[in-house]
Amino acid sequence: MNARALVAWNVLRIREERGVPQDQLAYDADVDRSYMNGIELQKKNPTIDLLERMAKTLGVHISEFFVEPTEGARPPRTLPKGRKPKHPSRKMKQGPG
Protein backbone atom coordinates (compact mmCIF):
# COMPACT_ATOMS: atom_id res chain seq x y z
CA MET A 1 0.00 0.00 0.00
CA ASN A 2 1.48 3.37 -0.98
CA ALA A 3 1.71 6.24 1.52
CA ARG A 4 -1.25 8.17 0.12
CA ALA A 5 -3.49 5.09 0.30
CA LEU A 6 -2.21 4.34 3.79
CA VAL A 7 -3.05 7.84 5.02
CA ALA A 8 -6.52 7.66 3.44
CA TRP A 9 -7.16 4.24 5.02
CA ASN A 10 -6.12 5.43 8.46
CA VAL A 11 -7.94 8.77 8.35
CA LEU A 12 -11.14 6.89 7.52
CA ARG A 13 -10.42 4.22 10.14
CA ILE A 14 -9.78 6.73 12.91
CA ARG A 15 -12.73 8.92 11.94
CA GLU A 16 -15.00 5.86 11.98
CA GLU A 17 -13.69 4.68 15.36
CA ARG A 18 -14.37 8.10 16.85
CA GLY A 19 -17.64 8.76 15.01
CA VAL A 20 -16.34 12.03 13.53
CA PRO A 21 -18.03 13.18 10.31
CA GLN A 22 -15.71 14.25 7.51
CA ASP A 23 -16.98 17.81 7.47
CA GLN A 24 -16.46 18.15 11.23
CA LEU A 25 -12.87 16.93 10.94
CA ALA A 26 -12.28 19.35 8.07
CA TYR A 27 -13.73 22.25 10.05
CA ASP A 28 -11.78 21.44 13.22
CA ALA A 29 -8.52 20.89 11.28
CA ASP A 30 -9.07 24.15 9.37
CA VAL A 31 -9.17 22.64 5.89
CA ASP A 32 -11.79 22.75 3.17
CA ARG A 33 -14.20 19.79 3.29
CA SER A 34 -13.66 19.03 -0.39
CA TYR A 35 -9.90 18.86 0.21
CA MET A 36 -10.49 16.48 3.11
CA ASN A 37 -12.61 14.36 0.80
CA GLY A 38 -9.74 14.38 -1.71
CA ILE A 39 -7.38 13.09 0.99
CA GLU A 40 -9.73 10.23 1.79
CA LEU A 41 -10.17 9.42 -1.91
CA GLN A 42 -6.37 9.46 -2.40
CA LYS A 43 -6.64 12.39 -4.82
CA LYS A 44 -4.90 14.94 -2.57
CA ASN A 45 -1.53 14.79 -0.90
CA PRO A 46 -1.73 16.42 2.56
CA THR A 47 1.17 18.37 4.01
CA ILE A 48 2.84 17.36 7.25
CA ASP A 49 1.31 20.44 8.86
CA LEU A 50 -2.19 19.35 7.84
CA LEU A 51 -1.57 15.77 9.02
CA GLU A 52 -0.45 17.22 12.34
CA ARG A 53 -3.65 19.31 12.67
CA MET A 54 -5.79 16.32 11.73
CA ALA A 55 -4.01 14.11 14.26
CA LYS A 56 -4.47 16.70 17.00
CA THR A 57 -8.14 17.08 16.10
CA LEU A 58 -8.66 13.30 16.22
CA GLY A 59 -6.62 12.94 19.41
CA VAL A 60 -3.95 10.65 17.96
CA HIS A 61 -0.24 10.85 17.23
CA ILE A 62 0.60 11.67 13.60
CA SER A 63 2.22 8.23 13.28
CA GLU A 64 -1.27 6.66 13.45
CA PHE A 65 -1.80 7.78 9.85
CA PHE A 66 1.01 5.45 8.75
CA VAL A 67 -0.03 2.24 10.54
CA GLU A 68 -0.21 -0.70 8.14
CA PRO A 69 -3.57 -2.51 8.31
CA THR A 70 -3.44 -6.05 9.58
CA GLU A 71 -3.72 -8.82 7.02
CA GLY A 72 -7.36 -9.37 6.11
CA ALA A 73 -8.48 -6.07 7.67
CA ARG A 74 -11.67 -4.74 6.18
CA PRO A 75 -11.51 -1.31 4.58
CA PRO A 76 -12.98 1.43 6.73
CA ARG A 77 -16.48 2.51 5.80
CA THR A 78 -17.40 6.08 5.26
CA LEU A 79 -19.88 7.52 7.71
CA PRO A 80 -23.43 8.09 6.51
CA LYS A 81 -24.15 11.50 5.09
CA GLY A 82 -26.03 13.80 7.36
CA ARG A 83 -26.42 17.36 8.39
CA LYS A 84 -23.40 19.57 8.52
CA PRO A 85 -21.98 20.00 12.03
CA LYS A 86 -23.02 23.01 13.99
CA HIS A 87 -20.51 25.80 14.29
CA PRO A 88 -18.84 25.26 17.68
CA SER A 89 -19.38 28.83 18.82
CA ARG A 90 -23.12 28.62 18.26
CA LYS A 91 -25.09 27.30 21.18
CA MET A 92 -28.27 25.33 20.75
CA LYS A 93 -31.33 26.83 22.29
CA GLN A 94 -32.59 24.67 25.07
CA GLY A 95 -36.28 23.98 25.12
CA PRO A 96 -38.44 23.54 28.19
CA GLY A 97 -37.85 20.55 30.37
Backbone as JSON Lines, residues from 0, in Angstrom:
{"i":0,"aa":"M","n":[0.86,-1.17,0.0],"ca":[0.0,0.0,0.0],"c":[0.91,1.24,0.0]}
{"i":1,"aa":"N","n":[0.66,2.16,-0.92],"ca":[1.48,3.37,-0.98],"c":[1.08,4.33,0.15]}
{"i":2,"aa":"A","n":[1.9,5.33,0.39],"ca":[1.71,6.24,1.52],"c":[0.39,6.99,1.44]}
{"i":3,"aa":"R","n":[0.01,7.43,0.25],"ca":[-1.25,8.17,0.12],"c":[-2.44,7.28,0.46]}
{"i":4,"aa":"A","n":[-2.42,6.04,0.0],"ca":[-3.49,5.09,0.3],"c":[-3.5,4.76,1.79]}
{"i":5,"aa":"L","n":[-2.33,4.64,2.38],"ca":[-2.21,4.34,3.79],"c":[-2.8,5.46,4.65]}
{"i":6,"aa":"V","n":[-2.49,6.7,4.29],"ca":[-3.05,7.84,5.02],"c":[-4.57,7.86,4.87]}
{"i":7,"aa":"A","n":[-5.07,7.66,3.67],"ca":[-6.52,7.66,3.44],"c":[-7.19,6.57,4.28]}
{"i":8,"aa":"W","n":[-6.63,5.38,4.25],"ca":[-7.16,4.24,5.02],"c":[-7.25,4.61,6.5]}
{"i":9,"aa":"N","n":[-6.17,5.16,7.03],"ca":[-6.12,5.43,8.46],"c":[-6.96,6.63,8.87]}
{"i":10,"aa":"V","n":[-7.06,7.64,8.03],"ca":[-7.94,8.77,8.35],"c":[-9.37,8.25,8.46]}
{"i":11,"aa":"L","n":[-9.79,7.45,7.48],"ca":[-11.14,6.89,7.52],"c":[-11.32,5.99,8.74]}
{"i":12,"aa":"R","n":[-10.33,5.15,9.01],"ca":[-10.42,4.22,10.14],"c":[-10.58,4.98,11.46]}
{"i":13,"aa":"I","n":[-9.75,5.98,11.65],"ca":[-9.78,6.73,12.91],"c":[-11.07,7.54,13.02]}
{"i":14,"aa":"R","n":[-11.47,8.17,11.91],"ca":[-12.73,8.92,11.94],"c":[-13.89,8.0,12.31]}
{"i":15,"aa":"E","n":[-13.92,6.81,11.71],"ca":[-15.0,5.86,11.98],"c":[-14.98,5.42,13.45]}
{"i":16,"aa":"E","n":[-13.81,5.11,13.96],"ca":[-13.69,4.68,15.36],"c":[-14.2,5.76,16.32]}
{"i":17,"aa":"R","n":[-13.99,7.01,15.97],"ca":[-14.37,8.1,16.85],"c":[-15.73,8.71,16.51]}
{"i":18,"aa":"G","n":[-16.33,8.24,15.41],"ca":[-17.64,8.76,15.01],"c":[-17.61,10.22,14.58]}
{"i":19,"aa":"V","n":[-16.5,10.64,13.96],"ca":[-16.34,12.03,13.53],"c":[-16.7,12.15,12.06]}
{"i":20,"aa":"P","n":[-17.71,12.96,11.72],"ca":[-18.03,13.18,10.31],"c":[-16.89,13.91,9.58]}
{"i":21,"aa":"Q","n":[-16.77,13.65,8.31],"ca":[-15.71,14.25,7.51],"c":[-15.74,15.77,7.58]}
{"i":22,"aa":"D","n":[-16.92,16.35,7.48],"ca":[-16.98,17.81,7.47],"c":[-16.61,18.4,8.84]}
{"i":23,"aa":"Q","n":[-16.86,17.66,9.91],"ca":[-16.46,18.15,11.23],"c":[-14.94,18.11,11.37]}
{"i":24,"aa":"L","n":[-14.33,17.02,10.91],"ca":[-12.87,16.93,10.94],"c":[-12.25,18.05,10.11]}
{"i":25,"aa":"A","n":[-12.8,18.28,8.93],"ca":[-12.28,19.35,8.07],"c":[-12.39,20.7,8.78]}
{"i":26,"aa":"Y","n":[-13.53,20.97,9.37],"ca":[-13.73,22.25,10.05],"c":[-12.74,22.4,11.21]}
{"i":27,"aa":"D","n":[-12.64,21.37,12.04],"ca":[-11.78,21.44,13.22],"c":[-10.3,21.5,12.86]}
{"i":28,"aa":"A","n":[-9.93,20.89,11.72],"ca":[-8.52,20.89,11.28],"c":[-8.22,22.09,10.38]}
{"i":29,"aa":"D","n":[-9.22,22.94,10.17],"ca":[-9.07,24.15,9.37],"c":[-8.64,23.86,7.93]}
{"i":30,"aa":"V","n":[-9.41,22.98,7.29],"ca":[-9.17,22.64,5.89],"c":[-10.53,22.53,5.2]}
{"i":31,"aa":"D","n":[-10.56,22.83,3.92],"ca":[-11.79,22.75,3.17],"c":[-12.3,21.31,3.13]}
{"i":32,"aa":"R","n":[-13.62,21.13,3.27],"ca":[-14.2,19.79,3.29],"c":[-13.92,19.03,2.0]}
{"i":33,"aa":"S","n":[-13.93,19.71,0.88],"ca":[-13.66,19.03,-0.39],"c":[-12.2,18.56,-0.46]}
{"i":34,"aa":"Y","n":[-11.31,19.3,0.16],"ca":[-9.9,18.86,0.21],"c":[-9.78,17.62,1.09]}
{"i":35,"aa":"M","n":[-10.5,17.64,2.22],"ca":[-10.49,16.48,3.11],"c":[-11.03,15.25,2.38]}
{"i":36,"aa":"N","n":[-12.06,15.45,1.6],"ca":[-12.61,14.36,0.8],"c":[-11.55,13.86,-0.18]}
{"i":37,"aa":"G","n":[-10.81,14.76,-0.79],"ca":[-9.74,14.38,-1.71],"c":[-8.65,13.57,-1.03]}
{"i":38,"aa":"I","n":[-8.36,13.88,0.22],"ca":[-7.38,13.09,0.99],"c":[-7.9,11.67,1.15]}
{"i":39,"aa":"E","n":[-9.16,11.55,1.55],"ca":[-9.73,10.23,1.79],"c":[-9.92,9.43,0.51]}
{"i":40,"aa":"L","n":[-10.04,10.11,-0.62],"ca":[-10.17,9.42,-1.91],"c":[-8.82,9.23,-2.6]}
{"i":41,"aa":"Q","n":[-7.75,9.59,-1.91],"ca":[-6.37,9.46,-2.4],"c":[-6.09,10.37,-3.6]}
{"i":42,"aa":"K","n":[-6.84,11.45,-3.72],"ca":[-6.64,12.39,-4.82],"c":[-5.78,13.59,-4.4]}
{"i":43,"aa":"K","n":[-5.68,13.82,-3.1],"ca":[-4.9,14.94,-2.57],"c":[-3.78,14.41,-1.69]}
{"i":44,"aa":"N","n":[-2.7,15.17,-1.67],"ca":[-1.53,14.79,-0.9],"c":[-1.35,15.8,0.24]}
{"i":45,"aa":"P","n":[-1.77,15.45,1.47],"ca":[-1.73,16.42,2.56],"c":[-0.3,16.75,3.0]}
{"i":46,"aa":"T","n":[-0.12,17.97,3.47],"ca":[1.17,18.37,4.01],"c":[1.35,17.79,5.41]}
{"i":47,"aa":"I","n":[2.56,17.8,5.88],"ca":[2.84,17.36,7.25],"c":[2.09,18.24,8.24]}
{"i":48,"aa":"D","n":[2.03,19.53,7.97],"ca":[1.31,20.44,8.86],"c":[-0.16,20.06,8.96]}
{"i":49,"aa":"L","n":[-0.78,19.74,7.83],"ca":[-2.19,19.35,7.84],"c":[-2.37,18.02,8.56]}
{"i":50,"aa":"L","n":[-1.49,17.05,8.31],"ca":[-1.57,15.77,9.02],"c":[-1.47,15.99,10.53]}
{"i":51,"aa":"E","n":[-0.61,16.91,10.92],"ca":[-0.45,17.22,12.34],"c":[-1.74,17.8,12.93]}
{"i":52,"aa":"R","n":[-2.38,18.73,12.2],"ca":[-3.65,19.31,12.67],"c":[-4.74,18.25,12.74]}
{"i":53,"aa":"M","n":[-4.79,17.38,11.73],"ca":[-5.79,16.32,11.73],"c":[-5.57,15.37,12.9]}
{"i":54,"aa":"A","n":[-4.32,15.01,13.15],"ca":[-4.01,14.11,14.26],"c":[-4.43,14.74,15.59]}
{"i":55,"aa":"K","n":[-4.1,16.0,15.75],"ca":[-4.47,16.7,17.0],"c":[-5.99,16.73,17.16]}
{"i":56,"aa":"T","n":[-6.68,17.03,16.08],"ca":[-8.14,17.08,16.1],"c":[-8.73,15.72,16.48]}
{"i":57,"aa":"L","n":[-8.15,14.65,15.95],"ca":[-8.66,13.3,16.22],"c":[-8.11,12.71,17.52]}
{"i":58,"aa":"G","n":[-7.17,13.4,18.14],"ca":[-6.62,12.94,19.41],"c":[-5.68,11.75,19.28]}
{"i":59,"aa":"V","n":[-4.92,11.72,18.17],"ca":[-3.95,10.65,17.96],"c":[-2.59,11.25,17.61]}
{"i":60,"aa":"H","n":[-1.56,10.43,17.68],"ca":[-0.24,10.85,17.23],"c":[-0.21,10.76,15.7]}
{"i":61,"aa":"I","n":[0.52,11.63,15.07],"ca":[0.6,11.67,13.6],"c":[1.01,10.31,13.02]}
{"i":62,"aa":"S","n":[1.77,9.55,13.76],"ca":[2.22,8.23,13.28],"c":[1.06,7.27,13.04]}
{"i":63,"aa":"E","n":[-0.1,7.52,13.66],"ca":[-1.27,6.66,13.45],"c":[-1.74,6.66,12.0]}
{"i":64,"aa":"F","n":[-1.4,7.71,11.26],"ca":[-1.8,7.78,9.85],"c":[-0.96,6.87,8.96]}
{"i":65,"aa":"F","n":[0.1,6.29,9.53],"ca":[1.01,5.45,8.75],"c":[1.05,4.0,9.24]}
{"i":66,"aa":"V","n":[0.05,3.61,10.03],"ca":[-0.03,2.24,10.54],"c":[-0.54,1.33,9.43]}
{"i":67,"aa":"E","n":[0.21,0.27,9.15],"ca":[-0.21,-0.7,8.14],"c":[-1.41,-1.5,8.66]}
{"i":68,"aa":"P","n":[-2.44,-1.69,7.86],"ca":[-3.57,-2.51,8.31],"c":[-3.13,-3.96,8.46]}
{"i":69,"aa":"T","n":[-3.76,-4.64,9.39],"ca":[-3.44,-6.05,9.58],"c":[-3.94,-6.85,8.38]}
{"i":70,"aa":"E","n":[-3.33,-7.99,8.16],"ca":[-3.72,-8.82,7.02],"c":[-5.18,-9.21,7.17]}
{"i":71,"aa":"G","n":[-5.94,-9.03,6.1],"ca":[-7.36,-9.37,6.11],"c":[-8.25,-8.3,6.71]}
{"i":72,"aa":"A","n":[-7.68,-7.15,7.1],"ca":[-8.48,-6.07,7.67],"c":[-9.46,-5.55,6.62]}
{"i":73,"aa":"R","n":[-10.65,-5.28,7.08],"ca":[-11.67,-4.74,6.18],"c":[-11.45,-3.24,6.0]}
{"i":74,"aa":"P","n":[-11.66,-2.76,4.79],"ca":[-11.51,-1.31,4.58],"c":[-12.49,-0.54,5.45]}
{"i":75,"aa":"P","n":[-12.06,0.62,5.93],"ca":[-12.98,1.43,6.73],"c":[-14.16,1.88,5.86]}
{"i":76,"aa":"R","n":[-15.29,2.01,6.51],"ca":[-16.48,2.51,5.8],"c":[-16.55,4.0,6.0]}
{"i":77,"aa":"T","n":[-17.17,4.66,5.06],"ca":[-17.4,6.08,5.26],"c":[-18.66,6.23,6.1]}
{"i":78,"aa":"L","n":[-18.72,7.28,6.87],"ca":[-19.88,7.52,7.71],"c":[-21.06,7.96,6.85]}
{"i":79,"aa":"P","n":[-22.28,7.66,7.29],"ca":[-23.43,8.09,6.51],"c":[-23.5,9.59,6.4]}
{"i":80,"aa":"K","n":[-24.02,10.06,5.28],"ca":[-24.15,11.5,5.09],"c":[-25.25,12.02,6.0]}
{"i":81,"aa":"G","n":[-25.05,13.21,6.47],"ca":[-26.03,13.8,7.36],"c":[-25.92,15.3,7.31]}
{"i":82,"aa":"R","n":[-26.48,15.91,8.32],"ca":[-26.42,17.36,8.39],"c":[-25.01,17.81,8.69]}
{"i":83,"aa":"K","n":[-24.7,18.99,8.24],"ca":[-23.4,19.57,8.52],"c":[-23.31,19.85,10.02]}
{"i":84,"aa":"P","n":[-22.11,19.74,10.59],"ca":[-21.98,20.0,12.03],"c":[-22.27,21.46,12.34]}
{"i":85,"aa":"K","n":[-22.75,21.65,13.54],"ca":[-23.02,23.01,13.99],"c":[-21.69,23.71,14.25]}
{"i":86,"aa":"H","n":[-21.69,24.99,14.0],"ca":[-20.51,25.8,14.29],"c":[-20.29,25.75,15.8]}
{"i":87,"aa":"P","n":[-19.07,25.44,16.24],"ca":[-18.84,25.26,17.68],"c":[-19.15,26.47,18.55]}
{"i":88,"aa":"S","n":[-19.11,27.67,17.99],"ca":[-19.38,28.83,18.82],"c":[-20.87,29.12,18.95]}
{"i":89,"aa":"R","n":[-21.67,28.43,18.16],"ca":[-23.12,28.62,18.26],"c":[-23.67,27.65,19.3]}
{"i":90,"aa":"K","n":[-24.51,28.15,20.15],"ca":[-25.09,27.3,21.18],"c":[-26.52,26.97,20.78]}
{"i":91,"aa":"M","n":[-26.9,25.74,21.04],"ca":[-28.27,25.33,20.75],"c":[-29.18,25.94,21.79]}
{"i":92,"aa":"K","n":[-30.34,26.34,21.35],"ca":[-31.33,26.83,22.29],"c":[-31.92,25.64,23.01]}
{"i":93,"aa":"Q","n":[-32.03,25.76,24.3],"ca":[-32.59,24.67,25.07],"c":[-34.07,24.91,25.24]}
{"i":94,"aa":"G","n":[-34.84,23.88,24.97],"ca":[-36.28,23.98,25.12],"c":[-36.68,23.72,26.56]}
{"i":95,"aa":"P","n":[-37.96,23.8,26.82],"ca":[-38.44,23.54,28.19],"c":[-38.2,22.08,28.58]}
{"i":96,"aa":"G","n":[-37.92,21.89,29.85],"ca":[-37.85,20.55,30.37],"c":[-36.54,20.02,30.53]}
